[in-house]
Amino acid sequence: MTASTLLKPFIAKSTKDCLVANIKQGRRQTLINPVNAKPQNYYYHQTQSSELQHALECATQAQASWASESHGHRASILRTAATIMSQNKELLSEMETSDTGRVIRETKYDVDEGAECLNYYVGLANTLGGEMYKLPGSSLGYTLREPLGVTVGIGAWNYPLQGALWKSVPALAFGNSMIFKPSEYTPSTALWLAECYAEAGVPEGVFQVVLGDGQVGEELVQSDLVSKISFTGSAEVGRRVYETAARGMKKVTMELGGKSPLIIFDDAD
């Protein structure tokens, strides 16, 4: 029998007098191959409340330093991440296929599109700025674009790598930090992405990945340290996220509901 491999959440080490809780305390989840419904040799333990609070505090500290860096510095790091991703195309596409059951030619395209996403927002971040207005007399008015702070991304099961990139790349490019929760069924490539960012030079705490079901996402959405939530999932859960976020006046972006129904006839092979 092949030994199972434990997947660990990607959470920053202690930067204060707070310690990460023992991950074995959480509920165990084994990854399932959707093609044959058989267990994969990977499992994880659900991220606990103490770990989430630690991640949020570390994200808050790291974001201030990250936001103070120039656009050019952040862009250079994210370009490096795009290069690392392209160099690992075969590995990433295989991981994505194992988690989702999608064919390899599609998941290879996802990796290519992910590198393009990184390069696109790197370029965009260098072009967006504030505006200046002439007011009566000698006065001038101006607008200044500033990072929001700590953001949360909650991804779906069908496009886990693309979802993690679509949410994290704009956030990081513009000076925010992000805590990302992938679907409990497809966490592998989000964890790889965290390693990729770290290798490229993204500072510790700027991008973290926590693991688990909706309870984990709910705790993140409720936190007063969070300024923005990007959620992909069902309309039902989206309403709950919106209601919770509204109580804290948090900004929200949502992609809700399945919009690609299929009809399978009796003669389908």
N, C-alpha and C positions, 0 to 999 in steps of 0.2 A: 504493500500500500504506500502511495506517495504521501509524504507529510504535507499538511496544509500550511500555507503561508499567511501570516498575520499582516493585514494592511493597517497601517497606523495613520491617524489624522496628522496633517502637516500643520503643526502649531508651533509658534515661536517658543524658544526656551525662555526661562524666567528672566525678565529684565528688571524686576523689583523683588520683593520678598514674597512672591506668589509662586507656587509650585504646581506643575501640571499633575492632575489626579491620575491614578492608576487606570489605564484604559481598559483593563480587564473587568472593571466594575460594571461596564455597560452591557446591554443585551447583545448577544452574539448574532451576527448575520453572515451566512455563507452565500457567496455569489453563485448564481445558477446560470448555466448555459441555456439561453432561450431556444436554441435550435433543437436540443434533445431533452431539455428539462432536467439535465443531470447536474449535480453540484460540481462547481469548479474547485480547484485546490487553493482557493483564497477565501479568507473570512476577515471580519473586523468586529470590533466592539463599539457600540453606539457611544458617541461623544457625550460626556456627562456635563451637568450644569457648571461644575467648578472649572472644567476645561474651557467651556464656552466663555465664561467670565474672564478667564485668563487670556484667551484669544482676543477678546474685545478690548481689554486693557492694553495688550501689546499692540494691537492695530491702531489704537488711539495715539500711543506714543510714537510709533513708527511713521504714522501718516504726517505728523508735523514736520519731521525731518525730510521725508520724501517730497513733500510739497515745496519745501524751500530750495530744492534742487532746480536747476534750469531745465527748460524744455529739452534743450539739446542733450543734456546728460541723461535724462530719462529716455529720450528717443534712442540714444546709443545702446542702452541696456536692452530695450525692447527689440531693437534690430538684431541684437545678438541672440535673443530668444527665438526670433523667427528663423535664424540660421540653424540653431540647434534643433528646432522642430523639423526643418526640412531634412537635416542629416539623419534623423531618426524616423523617417517616413514608414519604413517596413515594420519596425517595432510597434509604432503607434497605431497603425492601421490594423495590425493583428490583435492588439489589446482591445481596440474599439469593436472589432468583429466578435471577439470572444464575449464581450459584455452585452452587446446589443443583438447579435445574430444577423446583422446586415452583411451583405456580400462585400468581399475585400476591395473590389474596384470602387465601391462607393466610399468606403472608409479611407482609402488612399486619397480620394478627391477631398475628403474632409480635412486631411492633414495639409494638403496644398492650400485649401481655402483658409485654413487657420493661419498659415504663414502670411498669406495676403492680408488677412485681417490685421495682424500685427503691423505690417508695413504701412497699411492705409492709415491707421490711427496715429502712428508715429508721425506721418506727414501732416495730418490734420491738426495735431496738437501744436505744431509750429506756426500755424496760420491763423488760429482763432485768438482774438484779443478783444480788448474793450474798444469803446468808441468815445469820441470827444465831440461836444456840442457847444456852439457859440450861444451864449445867453446875452440878454440885454446888457448894455454897457461893456465893461471890460471883463465880465465874468465868463467863465467856462465851466461846463458840466461834463463829466465823463463817467463811463461805466468801467468796471473792473471785474473780470472773470476770476473767480476763486474756487479752489476745490471744495467739495461738500464736506469731506472728512472721511469717516468710516462708512463704507457701503457693504451691503450684503447681497450676494447673488445666490439664487436658489434655482438649480437646473432640473431638467427633465431627463427621462431615460432614453429617449430616441436619438438625440444628437448630443451626447454628453461632452465630447471634446469641443465641438463648435459652440455649444451653449456656454461652456466655461470661458471660452475665448471672447465670444460676443459680449459677455458681461464684464469680464475682468480687464480686457485690453483698454477700452475707453476710460474706465475708472483709473487705472494705473497711469495711463498716458497723461492724464490731466491732474495728477498729483494726489489722487485719493488712495486709500488702502481698501482692501476687500477681504471679507471672509466668505468663502464659497462653500455651499452645501450641495454636492451633487445628489442625484437620485440615489436612494439606498440600494438600488439594483445595479448601478453602473458607475462606481466611483473611481475605476482604475486610471483612466486618462486624466482626470482632474488632479489626482495625486501626482501623476507624471508631470503635468503642467507646472505644479508648484515646485517640483525639483528643477524643472527647466528654467523657471524664472530665477530661482536661487543661483543656479549655475551661471546664468547670464549676468548676475550682479544686482538683482532686485534685493533690497535690504530685508533682513529678517523682520517679520511682522507685517510687511506691506501686503503680502498675499498669503492667506492661510486657508486650509481646507479642513472642514469638520465633517464627520460621518454620522449618518443615521436617518431616521424617518422624519415625519412632519413635526414631531415634538421638538426636535433640534431646531428646525426652521422657525417654529413658533417662538422659541425662546430668543432667537436672534432678532426677530422682527419686533419683539417687545422691548428690547434693550434701549435705554435712553442714550447710549453711546453711539447708536446708529443714526445716520442722517438720510440714507437712501436705500431702497430695496428694489432689486430687479428680480422678478419672479416669472418663471415659465411653468405652466401646469394647468390644472383644471379650473374651470370657471368657479366651481364651488369653493375650492381652496383659495382662489384669487380674491373672492369676496371677503373671506376671513382675513387674509393678509391686508387688504385695503382698509377694512374696519379697524384692525389693530394699528396699522400705520397712521391712520387718521387721528387717532387719539394722541399720538406724539407729534403730529404735524410733519411726518416724514414724507419725503418725495418717493413716488412709486412708479415703476415701469413694469408693464405686464404683457405677457404673451399667453393667451388663455385658450383652452379648448382644442379638440381635434377638428381639423377642417379638411381632412382628406379621406372621406369614407370610401370603403370598397364593398362591392357586391360580389360574392363568390357563388357561382352557379353550381348545380349538381354535377355537371360534366367536367368540372375543374379537376385536373390531375394533381 
